[in-house]
Amino acid sequence: MDTEPTTGSATPTRRDIFLAFFKIGISAFGGAMPWVRRVLVEQKRWLSDKELTDILTVCQAVPGPNVVNVSVFFGTRCHGILGGLIAFVGLMGAPFVILLLLNQLYHQFSHLPFVKSGMYGMGIVATAYLVSFAFALAKPFRKNVWAVLLCVVAAVLSAIVHWPIALVLLVCGAVGVVMSKKGVL
């Protein structure tokens, strides 16, 4: 995997990284990975779709939330350990404070019917948001029938057959490596 940024014209500064991940952290309602893609790929052009997919692939193979892993991976890639810490604080600082405040409010009012209905409705929208992110993430593979088939098989094994994600990554990842080496992917 190529670990150097190839899309942007220059390595972002530590301040740029903090502000980008701060923006992601305060904007990421319903899931942060779509915002990571929007900011790092579409707006800042620090990564290509392929680079983000490569980074996300590595980050899914280690414990922890993918978005946190991606932020630390990207920050570290640009500015070492300090860059990783800066990206992490930028991403998690504001949401942590907001979560503490919302937690207090939720526990005071969670028994109310309109709060329960609101949570259900927001769950539906968050799900749709994640589905749209999945389609955006699959963009580099859309024209390859075998890649789409492998994505579908991995999704079925995970969502319907209920294989653990580690097993899905191991099996489908191995198949993907073999298919890639043979030039099918």
C-alpha positions in Angstrom: 0.0 0.0 0.0 1.3 3.5 -0.9 1.5 5.4 2.3 2.4 8.9 1.0 -0.3 11.3 0.1 -0.6 11.5 -3.7 -3.7 13.6 -4.3 -2.9 16.9 -2.5 -0.2 19.3 -3.5 1.4 19.5 -0.1 1.3 17.7 3.2 -1.3 19.4 5.4 0.0 21.3 8.5 -0.7 20.1 12.0 -3.2 23.0 12.3 -4.9 21.9 9.0 -5.2 18.4 10.3 -6.6 19.5 13.7 -9.2 21.8 12.0 -10.2 19.2 9.4 -10.8 16.5 12.0 -12.5 19.0 14.3 -14.9 19.8 11.5 -15.5 16.1 11.0 -16.0 15.6 14.7 -18.6 18.4 15.0 -20.4 17.6 11.7 -20.5 13.8 11.9 -24.1 13.1 13.0 -25.1 9.5 12.2 -21.5 8.4 11.5 -18.2 10.0 10.9 -16.8 8.0 8.0 -18.9 9.7 5.4 -17.6 13.0 6.7 -14.0 11.7 6.7 -14.4 10.9 3.0 -16.1 14.2 2.2 -13.4 16.3 3.9 -10.2 14.4 3.1 -11.2 13.2 -0.4 -13.7 15.7 -1.8 -12.9 19.0 -0.1 -9.3 19.0 0.9 -8.1 16.4 -1.7 -5.5 15.1 0.6 -6.5 11.5 -0.3 -7.9 9.8 -3.4 -10.9 7.4 -3.0 -8.4 4.5 -3.4 -6.1 5.9 -0.7 -9.0 6.2 1.7 -10.1 2.7 0.9 -6.6 1.4 1.5 -6.3 3.2 4.9 -9.8 2.1 5.9 -8.8 -1.5 5.0 -5.8 -1.4 7.4 -7.9 0.4 10.1 -10.6 -2.3 10.0 -8.0 -5.0 10.7 -7.2 -3.5 14.1 -9.4 -3.0 17.2 -11.1 0.3 17.8 -13.6 2.5 15.9 -12.7 2.9 12.3 -13.0 6.6 12.2 -10.7 7.0 15.2 -8.2 4.6 13.6 -8.4 6.5 10.3 -7.8 9.8 12.0 -4.8 8.5 13.9 -3.4 6.7 10.8 -3.7 9.8 8.6 -2.3 12.2 11.3 0.6 9.9 11.9 1.3 9.5 8.2 1.6 13.3 7.9 3.3 14.3 11.2 4.2 11.2 13.1 2.9 10.4 16.6 2.1 14.1 17.3 0.1 14.3 14.1 -1.9 11.2 15.2 -2.6 12.8 18.6 -3.6 16.1 17.0 -6.0 14.3 14.6 -7.5 12.3 17.5 -8.1 15.3 19.7 -9.5 17.3 16.8 -11.9 14.4 16.0 -12.9 13.4 19.5 -12.6 16.6 21.7 -15.8 18.4 20.8 -18.0 15.3 20.4 -16.9 14.1 23.8 -18.0 17.3 25.5 -21.3 17.3 23.5 -21.9 13.7 24.4 -21.5 14.3 28.1 -24.1 17.1 27.9 -26.5 15.2 25.7 -26.2 12.2 28.0 -27.5 14.2 30.9 -30.4 15.6 28.8 -31.3 12.1 27.4 -31.4 10.5 30.8 -33.7 13.2 32.1 -36.2 13.0 29.2 -35.8 9.5 27.6 -39.1 8.4 29.1 -41.1 10.8 27.0 -42.8 9.4 23.9 -41.6 12.1 21.5 -38.0 11.5 22.5 -38.4 7.7 21.8 -40.0 8.5 18.5 -37.3 11.0 17.6 -34.6 8.4 18.4 -36.3 5.8 16.1 -36.6 8.3 13.3 -33.0 9.4 13.6 -31.9 5.8 13.5 -33.6 5.4 10.1 -31.8 8.5 8.7 -28.5 7.4 10.1 -28.9 4.0 8.4 -29.6 5.7 5.1 -26.5 7.9 5.6 -24.3 4.8 6.1 -25.7 3.1 3.0 -24.9 6.2 0.9 -21.4 6.1 2.4 -21.0 2.5 1.4 -21.9 3.3 -2.2 -19.4 6.2 -2.2 -16.7 4.0 -0.7 -17.3 1.4 -3.4 -16.9 3.9 -6.2 -13.4 2.7 -7.3 -14.7 -0.8 -7.7 -18.1 -0.2 -9.4 -16.9 -1.1 -12.9 -15.4 -4.4 -11.9 -18.0 -7.2 -11.7 -15.7 -9.4 -9.6 -15.1 -6.6 -7.1 -18.8 -5.9 -6.7 -19.5 -9.7 -6.3 -16.8 -9.9 -3.6 -18.3 -6.9 -1.8 -21.8 -8.5 -1.9 -20.4 -11.9 -0.6 -18.6 -10.1 2.2 -21.8 -8.1 3.1 -23.9 -11.3 3.0 -21.4 -13.2 5.2 -21.4 -10.4 7.7 -25.1 -9.2 7.7 -27.0 -12.4 6.9 -24.8 -15.3 7.9 -23.5 -13.3 10.9 -19.8 -14.2 10.5 -17.5 -12.2 12.8 -15.9 -9.2 10.9 -12.5 -10.7 11.6 -13.4 -13.9 9.7 -15.0 -12.0 6.9 -11.9 -9.9 6.5 -9.7 -12.9 6.6 -11.6 -15.0 4.1 -12.8 -12.3 1.7 -9.5 -10.5 2.1 -7.6 -13.6 1.1 -9.9 -14.1 -1.9 -9.4 -10.5 -2.8 -5.6 -10.8 -2.6 -5.6 -13.9 -4.8 -8.0 -12.3 -7.3 -5.9 -9.1 -7.4 -2.7 -11.0 -8.0 -4.3 -12.8 -10.9 -5.4 -9.5 -12.3 -9.1 -10.1 -11.9 -9.6 -7.2 -9.5 
